[in-house]
Amino acid sequence: MSDNDKTVFVNYEKGAQEPELERTYMELGKAYYEGRFEDPLPELLPLFDKITRLKKESEKDENACPHCGSELKPGSLFCAQCGQRV
């Protein structure tokens, strides 16, 4: 390996949700701005639901050990299951 070669670790599970959430927010804003409907609520409800689902999934990930997936207690510095520092 040369000095310029670097290893990058990526958490695909957590990072995958953020771009989808951003795209959904953009889609919601575009649909609302374009205003192709008299009552926007029925047209926008699926986007509201998708945003809520993605945010809940993201919150679940924050309360789980990145090493073993066990639930973490708020303020934990180490996982009670595997001992991994979080």
N, CA, C and O atoms as a GROMACS GRO file, in nm:
protein
  344
    1MET      N    1   0.084  -0.119   0.000
    1MET     CA    2   0.000   0.000   0.000
    1MET      C    3   0.088   0.124   0.000
    1MET      O    4   0.191   0.129   0.068
    2SER      N    5   0.049   0.221  -0.074
    2SER     CA    6   0.125   0.345  -0.074
    2SER      C    7   0.072   0.438   0.034
    2SER      O    8  -0.029   0.409   0.099
    3ASP      N    9   0.140   0.550   0.053
    3ASP     CA   10   0.100   0.647   0.156
    3ASP      C   11  -0.036   0.710   0.125
    3ASP      O   12  -0.104   0.758   0.216
    4ASN      N   13  -0.076   0.710   0.000
    4ASN     CA   14  -0.203   0.772  -0.038
    4ASN      C   15  -0.323   0.679  -0.026
    4ASN      O   16  -0.437   0.724  -0.032
    5ASP      N   17  -0.296   0.551  -0.008
    5ASP     CA   18  -0.406   0.455   0.006
    5ASP      C   19  -0.465   0.465   0.145
    5ASP      O   20  -0.392   0.467   0.244
    6LYS      N   21  -0.596   0.472   0.152
    6LYS     CA   22  -0.663   0.482   0.281
    6LYS      C   23  -0.778   0.384   0.284
    6LYS      O   24  -0.837   0.352   0.181
    7THR      N   25  -0.810   0.338   0.402
    7THR     CA   26  -0.924   0.250   0.420
    7THR      C   27  -1.039   0.334   0.475
    7THR      O   28  -1.021   0.411   0.569
    8VAL      N   29  -1.154   0.319   0.416
    8VAL     CA   30  -1.272   0.392   0.460
    8VAL      C   31  -1.375   0.291   0.506
    8VAL      O   32  -1.410   0.199   0.432
    9PHE      N   33  -1.424   0.308   0.628
    9PHE     CA   34  -1.529   0.223   0.681
    9PHE      C   35  -1.661   0.296   0.671
    9PHE      O   36  -1.671   0.413   0.708
   10VAL      N   37  -1.760   0.228   0.621
   10VAL     CA   38  -1.889   0.290   0.599
   10VAL      C   39  -1.996   0.208   0.668
   10VAL      O   40  -1.999   0.085   0.657
   11ASN      N   41  -2.085   0.277   0.739
   11ASN     CA   42  -2.200   0.211   0.800
   11ASN      C   43  -2.316   0.226   0.702
   11ASN      O   44  -2.388   0.326   0.705
   12TYR      N   45  -2.333   0.128   0.615
   12TYR     CA   46  -2.433   0.138   0.510
   12TYR      C   47  -2.575   0.145   0.564
   12TYR      O   48  -2.658   0.217   0.509
   13GLU      N   49  -2.604   0.072   0.671
   13GLU     CA   50  -2.740   0.069   0.723
   13GLU      C   51  -2.784   0.207   0.770
   13GLU      O   52  -2.893   0.252   0.733
   14LYS      N   53  -2.703   0.275   0.849
   14LYS     CA   54  -2.742   0.404   0.902
   14LYS      C   55  -2.739   0.510   0.792
   14LYS      O   56  -2.832   0.590   0.781
   15GLY      N   57  -2.633   0.512   0.713
   15GLY     CA   58  -2.619   0.613   0.610
   15GLY      C   59  -2.720   0.602   0.498
   15GLY      O   60  -2.749   0.700   0.430
   16ALA      N   61  -2.773   0.484   0.478
   16ALA     CA   62  -2.866   0.463   0.367
   16ALA      C   63  -2.997   0.535   0.391
   16ALA      O   64  -3.063   0.574   0.295
   17GLN      N   65  -3.036   0.554   0.515
   17GLN     CA   66  -3.164   0.617   0.543
   17GLN      C   67  -3.160   0.768   0.525
   17GLN      O   68  -3.259   0.827   0.483
   18GLU      N   69  -3.048   0.830   0.556
   18GLU     CA   70  -3.040   0.975   0.550
   18GLU      C   71  -3.063   1.030   0.410
   18GLU      O   72  -3.141   1.124   0.396
   19PRO      N   73  -2.999   0.977   0.305
   19PRO     CA   74  -3.028   1.029   0.171
   19PRO      C   75  -3.175   1.008   0.131
   19PRO      O   76  -3.234   1.093   0.065
   20GLU      N   77  -3.233   0.896   0.171
   20GLU     CA   78  -3.373   0.871   0.138
   20GLU      C   79  -3.463   0.972   0.209
   20GLU      O   80  -3.560   1.019   0.152
   21LEU      N   81  -3.431   1.004   0.334
   21LEU     CA   82  -3.507   1.103   0.409
   21LEU      C   83  -3.495   1.240   0.343
   21LEU      O   84  -3.595   1.311   0.329
   22GLU      N   85  -3.375   1.276   0.302
   22GLU     CA   86  -3.355   1.405   0.234
   22GLU      C   87  -3.432   1.411   0.103
   22GLU      O   88  -3.494   1.513   0.072
   23ARG      N   89  -3.430   1.302   0.026
   23ARG     CA   90  -3.505   1.298  -0.101
   23ARG      C   91  -3.655   1.313  -0.076
   23ARG      O   92  -3.725   1.380  -0.152
   24THR      N   93  -3.703   1.250   0.032
   24THR     CA   94  -3.846   1.258   0.063
   24THR      C   95  -3.885   1.400   0.103
   24THR      O   96  -3.990   1.448   0.062
   25TYR      N   97  -3.801   1.466   0.182
   25TYR     CA   98  -3.827   1.606   0.216
   25TYR      C   99  -3.830   1.693   0.091
   25TYR      O  100  -3.916   1.780   0.078
   26MET      N  101  -3.738   1.668  -0.001
   26MET     CA  102  -3.735   1.745  -0.126
   26MET      C  103  -3.861   1.720  -0.209
   26MET      O  104  -3.919   1.813  -0.266
   27GLU      N  105  -3.902   1.596  -0.214
   27GLU     CA  106  -4.023   1.560  -0.289
   27GLU      C  107  -4.146   1.628  -0.228
   27GLU      O  108  -4.233   1.677  -0.300
   28LEU      N  109  -4.153   1.630  -0.094
   28LEU     CA  110  -4.263   1.695  -0.024
   28LEU      C  111  -4.265   1.844  -0.055
   28LEU      O  112  -4.370   1.900  -0.087
   29GLY      N  113  -4.150   1.908  -0.046
   29GLY     CA  114  -4.142   2.052  -0.074
   29GLY      C  115  -4.181   2.084  -0.217
   29GLY      O  116  -4.252   2.181  -0.243
   30LYS      N  117  -4.135   2.003  -0.310
   30LYS     CA  118  -4.167   2.026  -0.451
   30LYS      C  119  -4.317   2.009  -0.476
   30LYS      O  120  -4.379   2.091  -0.544
   31ALA      N  121  -4.374   1.903  -0.420
   31ALA     CA  122  -4.518   1.878  -0.439
   31ALA      C  123  -4.600   1.992  -0.380
   31ALA      O  124  -4.698   2.036  -0.440
   32TYR      N  125  -4.561   2.039  -0.262
   32TYR     CA  126  -4.635   2.148  -0.198
   32TYR      C  127  -4.619   2.277  -0.277
   32TYR      O  128  -4.717   2.350  -0.296
   33TYR      N  129  -4.499   2.306  -0.322
   33TYR     CA  130  -4.472   2.430  -0.394
   33TYR      C  131  -4.547   2.434  -0.527
   33TYR      O  132  -4.604   2.536  -0.564
   34GLU      N  133  -4.547   2.322  -0.598
   34GLU     CA  134  -4.613   2.319  -0.727
   34GLU      C  135  -4.764   2.330  -0.714
   34GLU      O  136  -4.831   2.376  -0.806
   35GLY      N  137  -4.819   2.288  -0.600
   35GLY     CA  138  -4.960   2.305  -0.569
   35GLY      C  139  -5.056   2.263  -0.679
   35GLY      O  140  -5.142   2.341  -0.720
   36ARG      N  141  -5.041   2.143  -0.727
   36ARG     CA  142  -5.126   2.095  -0.836
   36ARG      C  143  -5.263   2.050  -0.787
   36ARG      O  144  -5.335   1.985  -0.862
   37PHE      N  145  -5.301   2.082  -0.666
   37PHE     CA  146  -5.424   2.029  -0.609
   37PHE      C  147  -5.489   2.134  -0.520
   37PHE      O  148  -5.421   2.221  -0.466
   38GLU      N  149  -5.623   2.127  -0.506
   38GLU     CA  150  -5.694   2.222  -0.422
   38GLU      C  151  -5.669   2.194  -0.275
   38GLU      O  152  -5.637   2.285  -0.198
   39ASP      N  153  -5.683   2.068  -0.234
   39ASP     CA  154  -5.659   2.028  -0.096
   39ASP      C  155  -5.532   1.944  -0.094
   39ASP      O  156  -5.534   1.827  -0.132
   40PRO      N  157  -5.420   2.003  -0.049
   40PRO     CA  158  -5.292   1.931  -0.058
   40PRO      C  159  -5.279   1.812   0.036
   40PRO      O  160  -5.199   1.722   0.011
   41LEU      N  161  -5.356   1.809   0.144
   41LEU     CA  162  -5.336   1.707   0.244
   41LEU      C  163  -5.344   1.564   0.190
   41LEU      O  164  -5.252   1.486   0.216
   42PRO      N  165  -5.448   1.524   0.118
   42PRO     CA  166  -5.452   1.386   0.069
   42PRO      C  167  -5.333   1.349  -0.020
   42PRO      O  168  -5.286   1.236  -0.017
   43GLU      N  169  -5.286   1.443  -0.097
   43GLU     CA  170  -5.172   1.417  -0.187
   43GLU      C  171  -5.041   1.406  -0.110
   43GLU      O  172  -4.950   1.335  -0.152
   44LEU      N  173  -5.031   1.478   0.002
   44LEU     CA  174  -4.906   1.484   0.076
   44LEU      C  175  -4.896   1.381   0.189
   44LEU      O  176  -4.787   1.355   0.238
   45LEU      N  177  -5.008   1.323   0.230
   45LEU     CA  178  -5.007   1.227   0.340
   45LEU      C  179  -4.909   1.112   0.322
   45LEU      O  180  -4.841   1.076   0.417
   46PRO      N  181  -4.899   1.051   0.203
   46PRO     CA  182  -4.800   0.943   0.187
   46PRO      C  183  -4.657   0.989   0.214
   46PRO      O  184  -4.576   0.913   0.267
   47LEU      N  185  -4.626   1.113   0.177
   47LEU     CA  186  -4.492   1.165   0.204
   47LEU      C  187  -4.472   1.189   0.353
   47LEU      O  188  -4.364   1.161   0.406
   48PHE      N  189  -4.574   1.240   0.422
   48PHE     CA  190  -4.566   1.258   0.568
   48PHE      C  191  -4.541   1.124   0.635
   48PHE      O  192  -4.457   1.113   0.724
   49ASP      N  193  -4.614   1.021   0.592
   49ASP     CA  194  -4.599   0.887   0.650
   49ASP      C  195  -4.458   0.832   0.627
   49ASP      O  196  -4.399   0.773   0.717
   50LYS      N  197  -4.406   0.851   0.507
   50LYS     CA  198  -4.272   0.801   0.475
   50LYS      C  199  -4.167   0.871   0.559
   50LYS      O  200  -4.074   0.806   0.609
   51ILE      N  201  -4.179   1.003   0.576
   51ILE     CA  202  -4.085   1.079   0.659
   51ILE      C  203  -4.090   1.029   0.803
   51ILE      O  204  -3.986   1.009   0.866
   52THR      N  205  -4.210   1.010   0.856
   52THR     CA  206  -4.225   0.961   0.994
   52THR      C  207  -4.160   0.824   1.009
   52THR      O  208  -4.090   0.800   1.108
   53ARG      N  209  -4.183   0.734   0.914
   53ARG     CA  210  -4.124   0.599   0.920
   53ARG      C  211  -3.972   0.605   0.916
   53ARG      O  212  -3.906   0.538   0.995
   54LEU      N  213  -3.916   0.686   0.827
   54LEU     CA  214  -3.770   0.696   0.815
   54LEU      C  215  -3.708   0.755   0.941
   54LEU      O  216  -3.602   0.711   0.984
   55LYS      N  217  -3.774   0.854   1.001
   55LYS     CA  218  -3.721   0.914   1.124
   55LYS      C  219  -3.725   0.814   1.239
   55LYS      O  220  -3.632   0.810   1.320
   56LYS      N  221  -3.832   0.734   1.249
   56LYS     CA  222  -3.841   0.633   1.355
   56LYS      C  223  -3.733   0.527   1.337
   56LYS      O  224  -3.673   0.483   1.436
   57GLU      N  225  -3.707   0.486   1.214
   57GLU     CA  226  -3.602   0.388   1.188
   57GLU      C  227  -3.466   0.444   1.228
   57GLU      O  228  -3.382   0.372   1.282
   58SER      N  229  -3.444   0.572   1.202
   58SER     CA  230  -3.319   0.636   1.237
   58SER      C  231  -3.302   0.642   1.389
   58SER      O  232  -3.192   0.622   1.440
   59GLU      N  233  -3.409   0.671   1.461
   59GLU     CA  234  -3.404   0.676   1.607
   59GLU      C  235  -3.372   0.539   1.666
   59GLU      O  236  -3.299   0.529   1.764
   60LYS      N  237  -3.427   0.432   1.606
   60LYS     CA  238  -3.397   0.297   1.652
   60LYS      C  239  -3.248   0.268   1.641
   60LYS      O  240  -3.189   0.210   1.732
   61ASP      N  241  -3.187   0.309   1.531
   61ASP     CA  242  -3.044   0.286   1.510
   61ASP      C  243  -2.959   0.356   1.614
   61ASP      O  244  -2.855   0.304   1.654
   62GLU      N  245  -3.002   0.473   1.660
   62GLU     CA  246  -2.926   0.549   1.758
   62GLU      C  247  -2.929   0.481   1.894
   62GLU      O  248  -2.839   0.503   1.975
   63ASN      N  249  -3.030   0.398   1.921
   63ASN     CA  250  -3.043   0.331   2.049
   63ASN      C  251  -2.992   0.187   2.044
   63ASN      O  252  -3.024   0.107   2.132
   64ALA      N  253  -2.915   0.153   1.942
   64ALA     CA  254  -2.864   0.017   1.926
   64ALA      C  255  -2.712   0.019   1.919
   64ALA      O  256  -2.652   0.112   1.865
   65CYS      N  257  -2.652  -0.084   1.974
   65CYS     CA  258  -2.506  -0.099   1.969
   65CYS      C  259  -2.463  -0.118   1.823
   65CYS      O  260  -2.519  -0.203   1.753
   66PRO      N  261  -2.366  -0.041   1.777
   66PRO     CA  262  -2.321  -0.057   1.638
   66PRO      C  263  -2.248  -0.190   1.615
   66PRO      O  264  -2.231  -0.233   1.501
   67HIS      N  265  -2.205  -0.253   1.723
   67HIS     CA  266  -2.130  -0.378   1.709
   67HIS      C  267  -2.222  -0.500   1.707
   67HIS      O  268  -2.213  -0.585   1.618
   68CYS      N  269  -2.313  -0.509   1.808
   68CYS     CA  270  -2.396  -0.631   1.818
   68CYS      C  271  -2.545  -0.605   1.796
   68CYS      O  272  -2.622  -0.700   1.781
   69GLY      N  273  -2.587  -0.479   1.795
   69GLY     CA  274  -2.728  -0.446   1.769
   69GLY      C  275  -2.816  -0.448   1.892
   69GLY      O  276  -2.936  -0.425   1.880
   70SER      N  277  -2.760  -0.475   2.009
   70SER     CA  278  -2.840  -0.477   2.131
   70SER      C  279  -2.887  -0.337   2.166
   70SER      O  280  -2.823  -0.238   2.131
   71GLU      N  281  -3.000  -0.328   2.236
   71GLU     CA  282  -3.055  -0.199   2.276
   71GLU      C  283  -2.965  -0.136   2.382
   71GLU      O  284  -2.923  -0.203   2.477
   72LEU      N  285  -2.938  -0.007   2.365
   72LEU     CA  286  -2.855   0.066   2.460
   72LEU      C  287  -2.942   0.151   2.551
   72LEU      O  288  -3.044   0.204   2.508
   73LYS      N  289  -2.902   0.163   2.675
   73LYS     CA  290  -2.971   0.253   2.767
   73LYS      C  291  -2.923   0.395   2.738
   73LYS      O  292  -2.807   0.413   2.700
   74PRO      N  293  -3.009   0.495   2.757
   74PRO     CA  294  -2.968   0.634   2.732
   74PRO      C  295  -2.843   0.670   2.814
   74PRO      O  296  -2.835   0.640   2.933
   75GLY      N  297  -2.749   0.734   2.749
   75GLY     CA  298  -2.626   0.777   2.815
   75GLY      C  299  -2.519   0.671   2.829
   75GLY      O  300  -2.415   0.695   2.891
   76SER      N  301  -2.542   0.553   2.772
   76SER     CA  302  -2.445   0.444   2.783
   76SER      C  303  -2.316   0.478   2.708
   76SER      O  304  -2.319   0.534   2.598
   77LEU      N  305  -2.205   0.444   2.771
   77LEU     CA  306  -2.076   0.461   2.705
   77LEU      C  307  -2.027   0.328   2.648
   77LEU      O  308  -1.948   0.325   2.553
   78PHE      N  309  -2.076   0.218   2.707
   78PHE     CA  310  -2.041   0.084   2.661
   78PHE      C  311  -2.167   0.000   2.649
   78PHE      O  312  -2.265   0.022   2.720
   79CYS      N  313  -2.165  -0.095   2.558
   79CYS     CA  314  -2.277  -0.187   2.541
   79CYS      C  315  -2.277  -0.288   2.657
   79CYS      O  316  -2.174  -0.348   2.687
   80ALA      N  317  -2.391  -0.305   2.720
   80ALA     CA  318  -2.403  -0.399   2.831
   80ALA      C  319  -2.393  -0.544   2.782
   80ALA      O  320  -2.360  -0.633   2.860
   81GLN      N  321  -2.422  -0.569   2.656
   81GLN     CA  322  -2.421  -0.703   2.600
   81GLN      C  323  -2.281  -0.748   2.559
   81GLN      O  324  -2.234  -0.855   2.600
   82CYS      N  325  -2.214  -0.666   2.477
   82CYS     CA  326  -2.084  -0.708   2.420
   82CYS      C  327  -1.965  -0.630   2.474
   82CYS      O  328  -1.850  -0.668   2.451
   83GLY      N  329  -1.990  -0.519   2.545
   83GLY     CA  330  -1.882  -0.441   2.602
   83GLY      C  331  -1.818  -0.341   2.509
   83GLY      O  332  -1.724  -0.271   2.547
   84GLN      N  333  -1.868  -0.332   2.387
   84GLN     CA  334  -1.814  -0.239   2.286
   84GLN      C  335  -1.838  -0.094   2.330
   84GLN      O  336  -1.947  -0.061   2.379
   85ARG      N  337  -1.738  -0.008   2.313
   85ARG     CA  338  -1.755   0.134   2.343
   85ARG      C  339  -1.845   0.196   2.234
   85ARG      O  340  -1.826   0.173   2.115
   86VAL      N  341  -1.942   0.275   2.278
   86VAL     CA  342  -2.037   0.335   2.182
   86VAL      C  343  -2.023   0.483   2.175
   86VAL      O  344  -2.095   0.549   2.099
   0.00000   0.00000   0.00000
